[in-house]
């Protein structure tokens, strides 16, 4: 007889009642008999909201994405919306990506909202996540949902929630909604759709989003410069194929070569190991095309089109992949240059980034006399800054994980507009006899040379979650006194909300909300952050080093020494 934890047994027995469909019940019975480990992982906890919403593997159980877990979340969200917006028509926009079951699950979510008397705008086909953020404000909605798991493996899906400003949920709303959800049983979910309340949307919103993207991402680039820029673009089987080529064409970029074998949306992502532009392998085919075409720039987006990877030619003509920090630095510097050129900088603007991203953005902001704001990981915090400081103009902001947001017409990272911006920069620099790579070297000369490296450790399942918790616990209880030969001078613990000065033995309260992040600063100017991912079974270590000499080999040696010192597996 197979032993099943009593708590898990109680959970799965609830799923063996007539409310759940026969296929679900039979799958659970088969797992009881043949897959007890999978059964435990499917039921040992409820999926929770992380930095990018709720994300997980598809399947049966409380810890999986399925009709019932999404239905319960949507019922709780419906109840919450009615409390927050009494005596008015409530409207919700829903989009979905290319993943398996995304379209079907989006209709389930629409059904539950409509069953609760909420008006639904449902995209007719897959669309980029930033277009959903735009649609929430454009259609005057109180809420938005996108079914996506971003760049996770094919077995994943997810549910991202946006509020009326177009930004993702932030505290205390996320906790309040979770509390509402936790009061419910699955049998409380109303799946009986009111089709009269579900309206299909497509071309009108597409046109409005494209127009806004062009308005925010274009910077008076001469037509000849646009036509002279050779672009290779890949959607990596995702949603960006519906919008990026259209926006580039409308902007005047006619020399665009689409990677056709990756242009068809496909939730299996058959041509890549991972559809994540953070991974160099994801752009391998696009880079091969670029060599054939002798392209100037390569751009690839993740499945829901909020992240982008960029490759440009270096001083020797070799295609070089930019990391997320480098792309963010280039875009921020260029935007500030344009605002200064147009005499729009008046001390009332700001740029933004996150605590694990390069310190270089702060240096750039100081160079231009613009305020710099910093938040926790995730674009919901950058969107919140736009709300929290309505008296200030937001110019742009990004994070190390290959996301950028231009202006505030979208309140999330936006690879559509960021792609256009990257092409504008590349076209202008090429027309001036330079390049994006040369431009980055110029920025380094102004702000110092920074190099970053990300170490990402995958720890799957319940056991993996425990390992990640233990790593963070050890880092807190036994902090490094030196890293790679350089003394630790400051430790910021965002879980306790305390920063300690290791030299003066003093402490101060951090003004950023609590989060499970630990950051070490060393005497030689290095920065090492440890953070469990909020949306993937990973723990990440963010390494940043810099010097003023521009000696890249010295910086790489420093990164290698830090990686060796960490020795965490």
C-alpha positions, -999 to 999 in steps of 0.1 A, spaced: 0 0 0 13 35 -9 16 59 19 1 94 13 6 123 37 -28 129 56 -28 166 46 -23 157 10 -49 130 12 -74 155 25 -67 178 -4 -69 151 -31 -101 136 -17 -118 169 -23 -108 165 -60 -124 130 -61 -160 144 -56 -186 148 -83 -179 185 -88 -147 176 -107 -149 161 -141 -143 124 -146 -110 128 -165 -96 148 -136 -107 122 -111 -93 93 -131 -59 111 -135 -57 115 -97 -65 78 -92 -38 68 -117 -13 90 -99 -22 74 -65 -14 40 -80 16 49 -101 31 83 -93 31 91 -56 59 116 -59 41 135 -87 9 133 -66 27 149 -36 41 178 -58 6 183 -73 -12 187 -40 13 198 -13 5 235 -16 -16 261 -34 0 280 -63 9 315 -51 13 349 -67 50 357 -72 68 386 -89 51 378 -122 17 365 -110 8 329 -106 28 304 -127 32 266 -126 30 233 -144 -3 223 -160 -20 193 -145 -44 182 -118 -41 194 -82 -39 226 -61 -3 231 -71 -10 230 -108 -25 253 -135 -59 239 -145 -95 248 -150 -103 246 -113 -73 265 -98 -78 293 -123 -116 291 -118 -111 295 -80 -87 324 -84 -111 341 -108 -140 336 -85 -121 352 -57 -109 380 -79 -146 386 -90 -157 388 -54 -129 412 -46 -137 434 -76 -173 437 -66 -162 449 -31 -137 474 -46 -160 488 -73 -196 487 -59 -225 501 -78 -206 503 -111 -201 483 -142 -169 462 -138 -149 455 -169 -120 430 -174 -97 425 -204 -82 390 -211 -53 380 -233 -34 348 -238 -2 336 -253 9 306 -275 11 280 -248 -8 248 -247 -43 253 -233 -39 291 -231 -69 298 -253 -91 273 -236 -81 285 -201 -86 321 -211 -122 312 -220 -126 295 -186 -115 327 -169 -139 347 -191 -167 324 -183 -163 328 -145 -160 366 -147 -192 367 -169 -210 343 -146 -204 368 -119 -219 397 -139 -186 412 -150 -182 425 -185 -153 408 -204 -132 419 -233 -115 388 -246 -89 389 -274 -99 368 -304 -64 353 -307 -30 354 -290 -15 388 -282 16 402 -265 14 408 -228 22 445 -231 -9 449 -253 -30 435 -225 -15 461 -201 -23 488 -227 -59 474 -233 -68 477 -196 -64 515 -197 -75 519 -232 -108 501 -226 -113 517 -191 -112 483 -173 -107 477 -136 -87 446 -141 -68 426 -168 -57 390 -170 -31 374 -193 -27 336 -196 11 331 -200 41 315 -184 65 338 -202 97 319 -211 91 288 -188 93 253 -203 63 240 -224 46 222 -195 40 256 -177 13 281 -179 3 311 -158 -21 338 -148 -10 374 -145 -33 399 -129 -33 436 -138 -52 465 -121 -69 495 -135 -37 515 -140 -24 487 -164 2 475 -139 4 441 -122 -9 436 -87 12 449 -58 8 447 -20 -16 449 -3 -40 440 -31 -23 407 -39 -26 395 -3 -62 408 -1 -71 388 -32 -53 357 -20 -72 360 13 -105 363 -7 -95 332 -27 -86 312 4 -121 317 18 -135 297 -11 -141 261 -19 -139 249 -54 -176 243 -53 -181 280 -48 -168 287 -84 -195 297 -109 -185 284 -143 -218 291 -160 -209 318 -185 -231 347 -195 -221 349 -231 -238 382 -235 -212 398 -213 -182 384 -233 -171 407 -261 -143 397 -286 -117 424 -293 -89 425 -318 -80 450 -346 -92 483 -329 -71 476 -299 -42 465 -321 -42 497 -340 -44 519 -309 -15 500 -293 6 502 -324 0 539 -327 10 544 -290 41 523 -295 52 543 -325 46 576 -306 67 565 -277 94 545 -294 103 567 -324 129 595 -323 131 613 -357 153 588 -374 158 597 -410 140 574 -435 172 565 -453 188 554 -420 158 532 -413 159 516 -447 197 510 -444 195 491 -411 194 453 -417 173 436 -390 169 399 -382 139 393 -360 126 361 -343 95 357 -322 107 324 -308 73 308 -317 56 334 -295 31 362 -296 53 390 -309 48 379 -345 13 395 -342 27 430 -335 65 436 -338 67 432 -376 37 455 -380 51 482 -358 85 481 -375 69 483 -409 47 513 -399 78 530 -384 95 527 -418 119 498 -413 117 479 -445 148 457 -443 135 432 -417 142 395 -421 120 373 -400 133 339 -389 105 319 -406 112 286 -389 104 303 -355 76 326 -367 47 302 -362 33 303 -326 39 269 -310 37 260 -273 63 232 -278 89 258 -289 104 231 -311 135 249 -324 150 260 -290 158 243 -257 143 273 -239 123 303 -255 142 327 -232 162 355 -249 183 356 -217 198 323 -229 223 327 -258 212 294 -273 177 308 -279 191 333 -305 214 308 -322 192 303 -353 186 341 -356 224 347 -354 230 322 -382 204 340 -403 221 373 -395 254 361 -408 238 351 -441 220 384 -443 250 404 -430 225 420 -406 234 449 -383 211 438 -354 194 407 -342 163 409 -319 144 380 -303 115 381 -280 101 357 -254 67 339 -259 46 367 -244 67 395 -259 77 413 -228 114 405 -229 138 410 -257 173 398 -265 196 420 -287 228 412 -306 249 438 -324 282 439 -342 313 448 -322 342 468 -334 356 438 -353 322 431 -370 314 401 -349 278 397 -336 278 401 -298 249 394 -276 241 422 -252 230 412 -217 199 427 -202 219 453 -182 238 465 -213 206 468 -233 189 487 -205 219 511 -202 220 518 -239 182 525 -240 182 547 -209 212 568 -220 197 573 -255 163 583 -240 179 608 -217 200 622 -246 169 627 -266 150 644 -238 180 667 -232 183 674 -269 146 684 -270 151 706 -239 125 686 -220 146 678 -189 136 701 -161 143 681 -129 108 667 -128 116 634 -146 128 600 -134 141 567 -146 138 535 -127 154 500 -122 156 473 -97 178 463 -67 194 434 -86 201 453 -118 233 472 -127 242 502 -106 251 519 -138 216 532 -144 219 553 -112 252 567 -126 236 576 -159 207 594 -142 231 614 -121 250 623 -152 219 638 -168 206 653 -135 175 631 -136 161 614 -105 167 576 -102 142 554 -84 148 518 -74 124 490 -65 122 453 -59 125 428 -88 96 428 -112 80 455 -134 50 458 -111 72 479 -88 83 502 -117 47 506 -127 38 514 -90 64 542 -91 46 558 -120 14 557 -98 32 568 -66 48 599 -82 21 613 -105 37 648 -103 68 634 -121 73 623 -157 85 587 -162 110 585 -190 119 548 -190 131 519 -169 143 484 -171 157 454 -152 185 430 -158 162 402 -170 159 417 -205 129 439 -200 124 476 -207 95 500 -206 94 532 -226 71 559 -211 40 549 -192 14 541 -218 21 505 -210 27 496 -173 48 465 -178 80 456 -197 72 459 -234 93 442 -260 72 457 -289 82 493 -281 117 483 -268 124 466 -301 114 497 -320 136 518 -297 166 494 -302 162 498 -340 160 536 -337 193 536 -318 210 512 -342 198 531 -373 209 564 -360 243 552 -349 249 533 -382 240 565 -401 266 584 -381 293 559 -389 291 543 -355 272 513 -339 253 504 -308 284 486 -296 305 517 -300 278 537 -282 280 513 -252 318 519 -250 311 556 -251 286 553 -222 312 533 -203 337 562 -207 311 585 -191 299 563 -162 326 537 -157 327 501 -171 303 477 -154 300 440 -161 273 417 -147 268 379 -146 238 358 -135 241 324 -118 208 306 -119 203 273 -101 172 252 -108 157 234 -78 125 216 -88 96 205 -66 90 204 -28 126 192 -22 140 220 -44 120 246 -25 134 233 8 170 235 -7 165 271 -18 151 280 16 182 265 33 206 283 10 190 316 19 190 307 56 227 298 55 236 331 38 218 350 65 229 330 95 265 326 83 271 358 61 303 361 41 329 384 57 348 386 24 341 376 -12 369 367 -36 394 385 -14 375 417 -9 360 425 25 322 428 27 313 463 37 275 463 36 247 436 37 211 445 27 185 420 39 152 429 23 134 402 42 142 417 76 142 452 61 176 460 76 209 470 60 241 465 81 273 484 77 300 458 84 327 484 88 310 506 114 288 479 129 257 501 124 224 494 107 196 512 90 160 505 79 155 498 42 127 519 27 118 492 0 90 467 9 101 433 23 112 406 0 134 375 1 165 392 -13 200 395 2 227 418 -12 264 419 -4 286 449 -12 324 445 -11 352 470 -7 363 468 -43 328 479 -55 314 445 -63 277 437 -57 263 402 -52 226 396 -48 209 363 -39 172 359 -46 148 330 -51 127 334 -82 91 343 -76 79 325 -107 103 296 -114 119 269 -93 152 287 -92 176 306 -69 195 334 -87 228 351 -79 234 385 -95 270 395 -98 280 431 -107 316 444 -109 331 476 -123 362 496 -128 371 530 -143 400 517 -165 378 499 -190 399 467 -186 373 440 -194 397 411 -188 402 424 -152 364 425 -147 359 390 -161 386 377 -138 368 393 -109 335 377 -119 352 343 -122 367 347 -87 334 356 -72 317 326 -88 344 303 -75 340 319 -40 302 314 -39 305 276 -46 268 271 -41 252 241 -57 
